Amino acid sequence: MGLGKTHLATTLGYAACLESRSVLFTTAVDAINTLSAAQAANRLKAELKRYLAPSLLCLDELGFLPIDKHGADLLFQIISLRYEQGSTAITSNRAYRDWPGIFNNDSTLTSAILDRLPHHAETIVIEGKSYRMKDEIES
């Protein structure tokens, strides 16, 4: 936490915008909540298009809050439909080995997600002390 993951994703989005590419930046939980509300209103297909359309989708903070089975299924739809169709940047403070815990301990769903995401991808691991806490640590 506080290592610059969101800043890096924002920078990728900014660079894409400079190249006239479309970008959508949202948190994973906000995407799930939006899709869940759309599904309840029979607008899921239309709302999914919003997440499929941009050249780059940035999903921030995956794993910061728990995701139930329904939310995991909705997030899988985004990832699966974007696979090899558009770029997706995901920030998380969890290692891949810990992702089943993010997805309600559904190992099948987690395997399906991890089968798609790292393919054609770069994984950047950022280690170190929290930038936000640097003043507290130095004191």
ZAFIDREN-893012 format. One line per field, with one value per residue: residue number from 1; residue in three letters; x, y, z of N, C-alpha, C, CB in turn. Coordinates in Angstrom, 1 decimal, always signed. Last residue first. Glycine has a CB too. Layout:
N
pos <- c(NUM / ...)
code <- c(ala / ...)
n.u <- c(X / ...)
n.v <- c(Y / ...)
n.w <- c(Z / ...)
ca.u <- c(X / ...)
ca.v <- c(Y / ...)
ca.w <- c(Z / ...)
c.u <- c(X / ...)
c.v <- c(Y / ...)
c.w <- c(Z / ...)
cb.u <- c(X / ...)
cb.v <- c(Y / ...)
cb.w <- c(Z / ...)
***
This chain:
139
pos <- c(139 / 138 / 137 / 136 / 135 / 134 / 133 / 132 / 131 / 130 / 129 / 128 / 127 / 126 / 125 / 124 / 123 / 122 / 121 / 120 / 119 / 118 / 117 / 116 / 115 / 114 / 113 / 112 / 111 / 110 / 109 / 108 / 107 / 106 / 105 / 104 / 103 / 102 / 101 / 100 / 99 / 98 / 97 / 96 / 95 / 94 / 93 / 92 / 91 / 90 / 89 / 88 / 87 / 86 / 85 / 84 / 83 / 82 / 81 / 80 / 79 / 78 / 77 / 76 / 75 / 74 / 73 / 72 / 71 / 70 / 69 / 68 / 67 / 66 / 65 / 64 / 63 / 62 / 61 / 60 / 59 / 58 / 57 / 56 / 55 / 54 / 53 / 52 / 51 / 50 / 49 / 48 / 47 / 46 / 45 / 44 / 43 / 42 / 41 / 40 / 39 / 38 / 37 / 36 / 35 / 34 / 33 / 32 / 31 / 30 / 29 / 28 / 27 / 26 / 25 / 24 / 23 / 22 / 21 / 20 / 19 / 18 / 17 / 16 / 15 / 14 / 13 / 12 / 11 / 10 / 9 / 8 / 7 / 6 / 5 / 4 / 3 / 2 / 1)
code <- c(ser / glu / ile / glu / asp / lys / met / arg / tyr / ser / lys / gly / glu / ile / val / ile / thr / glu / ala / his / his / pro / leu / arg / asp / leu / ile / ala / ser / thr / leu / thr / ser / asp / asn / asn / phe / ile / gly / pro / trp / asp / arg / tyr / ala / arg / asn / ser / thr / ile / ala / thr / ser / gly / gln / glu / tyr / arg / leu / ser / ile / ile / gln / phe / leu / leu / asp / ala / gly / his / lys / asp / ile / pro / leu / phe / gly / leu / glu / asp / leu / cys / leu / leu / ser / pro / ala / leu / tyr / arg / lys / leu / glu / ala / lys / leu / arg / asn / ala / ala / gln / ala / ala / ser / leu / thr / asn / ile / ala / asp / val / ala / thr / thr / phe / leu / val / ser / arg / ser / glu / leu / cys / ala / ala / tyr / gly / leu / thr / thr / ala / leu / his / thr / lys / gly / leu / gly / met)
n.u <- c(+10.2 / +10.2 / +7.6 / +6.1 / +6.9 / +6.0 / +3.5 / +3.2 / +4.9 / +5.7 / +8.6 / +8.6 / +7.8 / +5.9 / +5.9 / +4.1 / +3.7 / +2.4 / +0.9 / +0.0 / -1.5 / -2.5 / -5.5 / -6.2 / -5.8 / -6.8 / -9.5 / -9.5 / -8.7 / -10.9 / -12.9 / -11.8 / -11.7 / -13.1 / -12.8 / -13.7 / -11.5 / -9.5 / -8.5 / -7.2 / -4.9 / -2.5 / -0.9 / -0.5 / -0.5 / -2.2 / -2.8 / -3.3 / -4.5 / -4.5 / -5.3 / -5.9 / -6.7 / -8.8 / -8.9 / -7.8 / -10.4 / -12.8 / -14.3 / -12.9 / -13.2 / -16.0 / -16.6 / -15.3 / -17.0 / -19.2 / -18.1 / -17.6 / -20.2 / -21.1 / -19.4 / -17.8 / -14.8 / -13.4 / -11.0 / -8.7 / -8.8 / -7.9 / -7.3 / -8.6 / -8.4 / -8.5 / -8.6 / -8.1 / -9.9 / -13.4 / -15.5 / -16.1 / -17.4 / -19.7 / -20.8 / -22.0 / -24.4 / -25.8 / -26.1 / -27.5 / -30.0 / -31.9 / -31.4 / -29.5 / -27.4 / -26.8 / -25.8 / -23.6 / -22.1 / -21.5 / -20.0 / -17.8 / -16.7 / -16.1 / -14.1 / -12.1 / -12.3 / -11.4 / -10.9 / -10.7 / -9.8 / -8.8 / -6.0 / -4.2 / -1.9 / -2.7 / -4.0 / -1.8 / -0.8 / -2.9 / -2.7 / -0.2 / -0.7 / -2.5 / -0.8 / +1.0 / -0.8 / -1.5 / +1.1 / +2.7 / +2.6 / +0.5 / +0.8)
n.v <- c(+9.6 / +8.0 / +7.1 / +9.3 / +9.9 / +7.6 / +6.8 / +7.1 / +5.1 / +2.2 / +0.5 / -2.2 / -3.3 / -4.2 / -5.9 / -6.2 / -8.2 / -7.8 / -10.2 / -12.4 / -13.6 / -12.8 / -13.1 / -15.8 / -17.4 / -16.0 / -16.6 / -19.3 / -19.4 / -18.2 / -20.1 / -22.2 / -21.3 / -19.1 / -17.4 / -14.9 / -13.7 / -13.3 / -15.9 / -16.4 / -14.7 / -15.4 / -15.7 / -13.1 / -10.8 / -7.7 / -5.2 / -4.2 / -2.9 / -3.7 / -2.8 / -4.1 / -3.6 / -5.7 / -8.3 / -10.3 / -10.0 / -8.8 / -10.9 / -11.6 / -9.2 / -9.0 / -11.5 / -11.3 / -9.5 / -11.1 / -13.1 / -11.5 / -10.8 / -13.3 / -14.0 / -10.9 / -9.6 / -7.3 / -4.8 / -5.1 / -6.5 / -3.9 / -1.1 / -0.4 / -1.0 / +0.5 / -0.2 / +1.1 / +1.5 / +0.9 / -1.0 / -2.6 / -1.0 / -0.5 / -3.0 / -3.5 / -2.1 / -3.7 / -6.0 / -5.1 / -4.1 / -4.9 / -4.0 / -5.8 / -5.1 / -2.6 / -3.3 / -4.7 / -2.8 / -1.2 / -2.9 / -3.5 / -1.0 / -0.5 / -2.5 / -1.6 / +1.8 / +3.1 / +4.6 / +4.1 / +5.7 / +5.7 / +7.4 / +9.4 / +9.4 / +10.5 / +8.3 / +6.7 / +8.3 / +8.1 / +5.4 / +5.3 / +6.9 / +5.3 / +3.2 / +4.6 / +5.4 / +2.9 / +2.1 / +3.3 / +2.4 / +2.2 / -1.2)
n.w <- c(+11.3 / +9.0 / +9.2 / +8.6 / +6.1 / +4.7 / +4.1 / +1.4 / +0.5 / +2.3 / +1.1 / -1.3 / -4.6 / -7.2 / -10.1 / -12.9 / -15.6 / -18.8 / -21.0 / -22.5 / -19.7 / -17.2 / -17.8 / -18.3 / -16.1 / -14.1 / -14.6 / -14.2 / -11.5 / -10.3 / -10.9 / -9.4 / -6.7 / -4.9 / -2.7 / -3.5 / -4.8 / -3.0 / -2.6 / -5.1 / -4.9 / -4.0 / -6.1 / -7.1 / -4.2 / -3.7 / -4.3 / -7.6 / -10.7 / -14.1 / -17.3 / -20.5 / -23.9 / -25.8 / -26.7 / -25.2 / -23.0 / -22.5 / -21.6 / -19.2 / -17.7 / -17.4 / -16.2 / -13.8 / -12.5 / -12.2 / -10.4 / -8.2 / -7.5 / -6.7 / -4.6 / -3.4 / -2.4 / +0.0 / -1.0 / -2.4 / -4.7 / -6.8 / -7.3 / -10.6 / -13.8 / -16.8 / -20.1 / -23.2 / -25.2 / -24.1 / -24.3 / -22.1 / -20.3 / -21.7 / -22.1 / -19.7 / -20.0 / -21.8 / -20.2 / -18.0 / -17.4 / -15.5 / -13.0 / -12.1 / -13.7 / -12.7 / -10.2 / -11.1 / -12.4 / -10.1 / -8.5 / -10.2 / -10.4 / -7.7 / -7.3 / -9.0 / -9.9 / -13.1 / -16.2 / -19.6 / -22.6 / -26.0 / -27.5 / -28.2 / -26.8 / -24.5 / -23.4 / -22.7 / -20.7 / -18.8 / -18.2 / -17.0 / -14.8 / -13.5 / -12.8 / -11.1 / -9.0 / -8.1 / -7.1 / -5.1 / -2.5 / -0.8 / +0.0)
ca.u <- c(+10.2 / +11.4 / +8.7 / +5.9 / +7.2 / +7.5 / +4.0 / +2.3 / +5.2 / +4.7 / +7.9 / +9.2 / +8.1 / +6.5 / +5.8 / +5.1 / +3.4 / +3.6 / +0.9 / +0.3 / -1.2 / -1.1 / -4.8 / -6.4 / -5.4 / -5.4 / -9.1 / -10.0 / -7.9 / -9.6 / -13.0 / -12.1 / -10.4 / -13.5 / -12.2 / -14.6 / -12.6 / -10.2 / -9.2 / -8.5 / -6.1 / -3.5 / -1.2 / -1.4 / +0.2 / -2.1 / -1.7 / -3.6 / -3.6 / -5.1 / -4.3 / -6.5 / -5.7 / -8.4 / -9.7 / -7.3 / -9.3 / -11.8 / -14.8 / -13.1 / -11.9 / -15.2 / -17.2 / -14.8 / -15.6 / -19.3 / -18.7 / -16.5 / -19.2 / -21.8 / -19.5 / -18.7 / -15.7 / -13.8 / -12.3 / -8.7 / -8.4 / -8.4 / -7.5 / -7.7 / -9.2 / -7.7 / -9.4 / -7.4 / -8.7 / -12.1 / -15.3 / -15.4 / -16.1 / -19.0 / -20.2 / -20.8 / -23.4 / -25.5 / -25.4 / -26.2 / -29.2 / -31.9 / -32.3 / -30.8 / -28.1 / -27.3 / -27.0 / -24.6 / -22.6 / -22.2 / -21.3 / -18.7 / -17.1 / -17.0 / -15.4 / -12.7 / -11.9 / -12.3 / -10.3 / -11.7 / -9.4 / -9.8 / -6.7 / -5.6 / -1.9 / -1.8 / -4.8 / -2.8 / +0.0 / -2.5 / -3.9 / -0.5 / +0.3 / -3.0 / -2.0 / +1.5 / +0.0 / -2.5 / +0.4 / +2.6 / +3.8 / +1.2 / +0.0)
ca.v <- c(+10.3 / +8.8 / +6.1 / +8.6 / +10.9 / +7.9 / +6.7 / +7.9 / +6.5 / +3.1 / +1.1 / -1.1 / -3.6 / -3.0 / -6.1 / -5.3 / -8.1 / -7.6 / -9.1 / -11.1 / -13.9 / -12.7 / -11.8 / -14.8 / -18.0 / -16.0 / -15.2 / -18.8 / -20.0 / -17.6 / -18.8 / -22.4 / -21.6 / -19.9 / -18.7 / -15.7 / -14.2 / -12.1 / -15.2 / -17.1 / -14.2 / -15.0 / -16.9 / -14.0 / -11.7 / -9.1 / -5.4 / -5.0 / -2.8 / -4.0 / -2.6 / -4.0 / -3.6 / -4.4 / -7.3 / -10.1 / -10.8 / -7.9 / -10.3 / -12.5 / -9.7 / -7.9 / -11.2 / -12.3 / -9.0 / -9.9 / -13.5 / -12.2 / -9.8 / -12.6 / -14.8 / -12.1 / -9.7 / -8.6 / -5.1 / -4.2 / -7.2 / -5.3 / -1.7 / -0.1 / -1.5 / +0.5 / -0.2 / +0.7 / +0.9 / +1.7 / -0.1 / -3.2 / -1.6 / +0.6 / -2.3 / -4.2 / -1.5 / -2.3 / -6.1 / -5.6 / -3.3 / -5.5 / -3.1 / -5.7 / -6.4 / -2.7 / -2.4 / -5.4 / -3.9 / -0.6 / -2.3 / -4.6 / -1.7 / +0.4 / -2.6 / -2.9 / +0.8 / +2.9 / +4.3 / +4.2 / +5.1 / +5.9 / +6.1 / +9.4 / +8.6 / +11.3 / +9.5 / +6.2 / +8.0 / +9.4 / +5.9 / +4.5 / +7.3 / +6.6 / +3.0 / +3.9 / +6.4 / +3.7 / +1.3 / +3.9 / +2.1 / +3.4 / +0.0)
ca.w <- c(+12.6 / +9.3 / +9.3 / +9.9 / +7.1 / +4.7 / +5.5 / +2.3 / +0.3 / +1.8 / +2.2 / -0.5 / -3.2 / -6.5 / -8.6 / -12.2 / -14.2 / -18.0 / -20.1 / -23.2 / -21.0 / -17.4 / -17.4 / -19.3 / -17.4 / -14.2 / -14.7 / -15.5 / -12.5 / -10.2 / -11.4 / -10.8 / -7.4 / -6.1 / -2.7 / -2.7 / -5.6 / -3.6 / -1.5 / -4.7 / -5.6 / -3.0 / -5.3 / -7.8 / -5.2 / -3.5 / -3.3 / -6.5 / -9.5 / -12.8 / -16.2 / -19.1 / -22.8 / -25.3 / -27.4 / -26.6 / -23.4 / -22.9 / -22.8 / -20.3 / -18.0 / -18.0 / -17.5 / -14.8 / -12.9 / -13.0 / -11.7 / -8.9 / -7.9 / -7.8 / -5.8 / -3.2 / -3.5 / -0.4 / -0.4 / -1.2 / -3.5 / -6.8 / -6.0 / -9.5 / -12.6 / -15.6 / -18.9 / -22.0 / -25.6 / -24.1 / -25.3 / -23.2 / -19.9 / -21.2 / -23.3 / -20.0 / -19.1 / -22.2 / -21.5 / -17.8 / -18.3 / -16.8 / -13.8 / -11.4 / -13.9 / -14.1 / -10.3 / -10.3 / -13.1 / -11.3 / -8.0 / -9.8 / -11.6 / -8.4 / -6.6 / -9.2 / -9.0 / -12.1 / -14.9 / -18.5 / -21.3 / -25.0 / -27.1 / -28.7 / -28.1 / -25.3 / -23.8 / -23.7 / -21.9 / -19.4 / -18.8 / -18.2 / -15.8 / -13.9 / -13.7 / -12.3 / -9.8 / -8.7 / -8.0 / -6.4 / -3.3 / -0.9 / +0.0)
c.u <- c(+10.6 / +11.4 / +9.9 / +7.1 / +7.0 / +7.8 / +5.4 / +2.8 / +4.4 / +5.2 / +6.9 / +8.3 / +8.7 / +6.6 / +6.6 / +4.9 / +4.5 / +3.1 / +2.3 / +0.4 / -1.1 / -0.6 / -3.3 / -5.5 / -5.4 / -4.9 / -7.6 / -9.5 / -8.2 / -8.7 / -11.7 / -12.2 / -10.7 / -12.3 / -12.7 / -14.1 / -13.4 / -11.5 / -9.9 / -9.2 / -7.4 / -4.8 / -2.3 / -1.8 / -0.8 / -1.4 / -1.6 / -2.5 / -4.2 / -4.1 / -5.1 / -5.3 / -6.4 / -7.4 / -9.3 / -8.1 / -9.0 / -10.5 / -13.7 / -13.4 / -12.0 / -13.9 / -16.4 / -15.4 / -15.0 / -17.9 / -18.8 / -16.9 / -18.1 / -20.8 / -20.1 / -18.7 / -16.5 / -14.9 / -12.7 / -10.0 / -8.4 / -7.9 / -8.2 / -8.2 / -8.3 / -8.7 / -8.5 / -8.4 / -8.0 / -10.9 / -13.9 / -14.9 / -15.4 / -17.6 / -19.3 / -20.1 / -22.0 / -24.4 / -24.9 / -25.4 / -27.8 / -31.2 / -32.4 / -31.8 / -29.4 / -28.0 / -27.6 / -25.9 / -23.7 / -22.8 / -22.1 / -20.1 / -18.1 / -17.6 / -16.5 / -14.1 / -12.6 / -11.7 / -11.3 / -10.9 / -10.5 / -9.4 / -7.7 / -6.3 / -3.3 / -1.7 / -4.0 / -3.6 / -0.9 / -1.7 / -3.6 / -1.7 / +0.1 / -2.0 / -2.5 / +0.3 / +0.5 / -1.8 / -0.7 / +1.9 / +3.8 / +2.5 / +0.9)
c.v <- c(+9.4 / +9.4 / +6.8 / +7.7 / +10.3 / +8.9 / +7.1 / +7.9 / +7.4 / +4.5 / +2.1 / -0.6 / -2.3 / -3.3 / -4.9 / -5.5 / -7.3 / -7.4 / -9.0 / -9.9 / -12.6 / -13.0 / -11.8 / -13.6 / -16.9 / -16.6 / -15.1 / -17.4 / -19.5 / -18.1 / -18.1 / -21.0 / -21.8 / -20.1 / -19.7 / -17.2 / -15.2 / -12.5 / -13.9 / -16.4 / -15.1 / -14.6 / -16.6 / -15.2 / -12.6 / -9.9 / -6.8 / -5.1 / -3.6 / -3.7 / -2.8 / -3.9 / -3.4 / -4.6 / -5.9 / -9.1 / -10.7 / -8.7 / -9.3 / -11.9 / -10.7 / -8.5 / -10.0 / -11.9 / -10.0 / -9.5 / -12.3 / -12.6 / -10.4 / -11.5 / -14.0 / -12.8 / -11.0 / -8.6 / -6.5 / -4.5 / -6.4 / -6.0 / -3.0 / -0.8 / -1.4 / +0.1 / -0.4 / +0.8 / +0.4 / +0.9 / +0.6 / -2.2 / -2.2 / +0.2 / -1.2 / -3.5 / -2.2 / -1.8 / -4.7 / -5.5 / -3.8 / -4.7 / -3.7 / -4.9 / -6.4 / -4.0 / -2.5 / -4.6 / -4.6 / -1.7 / -1.8 / -4.0 / -2.7 / -0.3 / -1.7 / -3.0 / -0.5 / +1.9 / +4.2 / +3.8 / +5.2 / +5.1 / +6.4 / +8.1 / +8.6 / +10.7 / +10.4 / +7.4 / +7.6 / +9.2 / +7.3 / +5.0 / +6.5 / +7.1 / +4.3 / +3.7 / +5.8 / +4.8 / +2.1 / +3.1 / +2.7 / +3.3 / +1.2)
c.w <- c(+13.7 / +10.7 / +9.7 / +10.2 / +8.5 / +5.8 / +5.7 / +3.8 / +1.2 / +1.7 / +1.6 / +0.6 / -2.5 / -5.1 / -8.0 / -10.7 / -13.6 / -16.5 / -19.4 / -22.3 / -21.8 / -18.9 / -17.7 / -19.0 / -18.5 / -15.5 / -14.9 / -15.6 / -13.9 / -11.3 / -11.4 / -11.5 / -9.0 / -6.9 / -3.8 / -2.7 / -4.8 / -4.2 / -1.9 / -3.6 / -5.4 / -3.6 / -4.3 / -6.9 / -5.8 / -4.6 / -2.9 / -5.5 / -8.4 / -11.7 / -14.9 / -18.1 / -21.5 / -24.2 / -27.0 / -27.4 / -24.9 / -23.4 / -23.4 / -21.6 / -19.2 / -18.5 / -18.2 / -16.2 / -13.9 / -13.4 / -12.7 / -10.3 / -8.7 / -8.3 / -6.9 / -4.6 / -3.4 / -1.6 / -0.9 / -0.3 / -2.3 / -5.5 / -5.9 / -8.2 / -11.4 / -14.4 / -17.7 / -20.8 / -24.3 / -24.6 / -25.3 / -24.2 / -21.0 / -20.8 / -22.8 / -21.1 / -19.3 / -21.3 / -22.0 / -19.2 / -18.4 / -17.9 / -15.2 / -12.2 / -13.2 / -14.3 / -11.7 / -10.3 / -12.4 / -12.1 / -9.2 / -9.3 / -11.2 / -9.6 / -7.2 / -8.5 / -9.3 / -11.1 / -13.9 / -17.2 / -20.3 / -23.8 / -26.0 / -28.5 / -28.7 / -26.7 / -24.8 / -24.3 / -23.0 / -20.7 / -19.5 / -19.0 / -17.1 / -15.0 / -14.2 / -13.3 / -11.1 / -9.5 / -8.8 / -7.5 / -4.7 / -1.6 / +0.0)
cb.u <- c(+8.8 / +11.6 / +8.8 / +4.6 / +6.2 / +8.0 / +3.8 / +0.9 / +5.0 / +3.5 / +8.8 / +9.6 / +9.0 / +5.6 / +6.5 / +5.0 / +3.2 / +4.4 / -0.1 / -0.9 / -2.3 / -0.4 / -5.0 / -7.8 / -6.4 / -4.8 / -9.5 / -11.5 / -8.0 / -9.0 / -14.0 / -13.4 / -9.8 / -14.6 / -12.5 / -16.0 / -12.2 / -9.3 / -8.1 / -8.2 / -5.9 / -3.0 / +0.1 / -0.8 / +1.3 / -3.5 / -2.1 / -4.0 / -3.5 / -5.7 / -3.6 / -7.4 / -4.6 / -9.6 / -11.2 / -7.3 / -9.5 / -11.3 / -16.0 / -14.1 / -11.2 / -15.0 / -18.7 / -15.2 / -14.7 / -20.0 / -20.0 / -16.0 / -18.7 / -23.1 / -20.3 / -20.1 / -15.0 / -14.4 / -13.4 / -8.6 / -7.1 / -8.1 / -8.4 / -7.7 / -9.7 / -7.0 / -10.5 / -6.2 / -7.8 / -11.8 / -16.3 / -16.4 / -16.3 / -19.7 / -21.3 / -21.1 / -23.8 / -26.7 / -26.3 / -26.2 / -29.2 / -33.4 / -31.8 / -30.6 / -27.2 / -26.1 / -26.7 / -24.1 / -21.5 / -21.2 / -21.0 / -18.1 / -15.9 / -16.4 / -15.2 / -11.8 / -12.2 / -13.7 / -9.2 / -13.0 / -8.1 / -11.2 / -5.7 / -5.6 / -1.3 / -0.4 / -5.3 / -3.7 / +1.1 / -1.7 / -5.0 / -0.7 / +1.7 / -3.0 / -3.1 / +2.2 / +1.1 / -3.4 / -0.3 / +4.0 / +4.1 / +1.5 / -1.0)
cb.v <- c(+10.8 / +9.8 / +5.3 / +7.9 / +12.1 / +8.5 / +5.2 / +7.4 / +6.9 / +3.0 / +1.8 / +0.0 / -4.8 / -1.7 / -7.4 / -3.8 / -9.5 / -6.3 / -9.4 / -10.8 / -14.9 / -13.6 / -11.5 / -14.3 / -19.1 / -16.6 / -14.4 / -18.9 / -21.6 / -17.8 / -17.9 / -23.2 / -22.9 / -19.1 / -19.4 / -15.7 / -14.7 / -11.4 / -14.8 / -18.5 / -14.2 / -13.8 / -17.4 / -14.5 / -12.5 / -9.7 / -4.5 / -6.4 / -1.3 / -5.4 / -1.2 / -5.2 / -2.5 / -3.6 / -7.5 / -11.5 / -12.2 / -6.9 / -9.5 / -13.6 / -10.4 / -6.8 / -10.7 / -13.7 / -9.0 / -8.8 / -14.2 / -13.4 / -9.0 / -11.9 / -16.1 / -11.7 / -9.7 / -9.4 / -4.1 / -2.7 / -7.8 / -6.1 / -0.7 / +1.4 / -3.0 / +1.8 / -1.4 / +1.6 / +1.9 / +2.3 / +1.0 / -4.2 / -2.5 / +1.2 / -1.9 / -5.7 / -1.7 / -1.4 / -6.7 / -7.0 / -1.9 / -5.7 / -1.7 / -5.0 / -7.5 / -2.5 / -1.0 / -5.5 / -4.9 / +0.2 / -1.2 / -5.4 / -2.3 / +1.7 / -2.1 / -4.1 / +1.2 / +2.4 / +5.4 / +3.3 / +5.8 / +5.4 / +5.0 / +9.8 / +7.2 / +11.4 / +10.3 / +5.2 / +7.0 / +10.2 / +6.1 / +3.0 / +7.1 / +7.6 / +2.2 / +2.6 / +7.0 / +4.3 / +0.1 / +4.2 / +0.6 / +3.9 / +0.0)
cb.w <- c(+12.9 / +8.2 / +8.0 / +9.9 / +7.0 / +3.4 / +6.0 / +2.3 / -1.2 / +2.8 / +3.2 / -1.5 / -3.0 / -6.8 / -8.1 / -12.7 / -13.5 / -18.4 / -18.9 / -24.2 / -21.7 / -16.5 / -16.0 / -19.4 / -17.8 / -13.0 / -13.4 / -15.6 / -12.5 / -8.8 / -10.6 / -11.0 / -6.9 / -6.9 / -1.3 / -3.3 / -6.9 / -4.6 / -0.5 / -4.4 / -7.1 / -2.1 / -4.6 / -9.1 / -4.5 / -3.3 / -2.0 / -7.0 / -9.1 / -12.7 / -16.3 / -18.8 / -23.0 / -24.9 / -27.1 / -27.2 / -22.9 / -21.8 / -22.6 / -19.9 / -16.8 / -16.9 / -17.4 / -14.4 / -11.6 / -12.2 / -11.6 / -8.1 / -6.7 / -7.3 / -5.5 / -2.7 / -4.9 / +0.8 / -0.7 / -1.5 / -3.7 / -8.1 / -5.3 / -9.2 / -12.8 / -15.3 / -18.9 / -21.7 / -26.3 / -22.8 / -25.3 / -23.8 / -18.7 / -20.0 / -24.2 / -20.3 / -17.6 / -22.1 / -22.6 / -17.3 / -17.9 / -17.3 / -13.8 / -10.0 / -13.3 / -15.1 / -10.0 / -8.8 / -13.5 / -12.2 / -7.0 / -8.6 / -12.4 / -8.7 / -5.1 / -8.7 / -7.5 / -12.6 / -14.6 / -18.7 / -20.7 / -25.5 / -26.7 / -30.1 / -27.9 / -24.7 / -22.6 / -23.1 / -21.6 / -18.4 / -17.7 / -17.9 / -15.3 / -12.8 / -12.9 / -12.0 / -9.0 / -7.6 / -7.3 / -6.9 / -3.3 / +0.5 / +1.2)
***
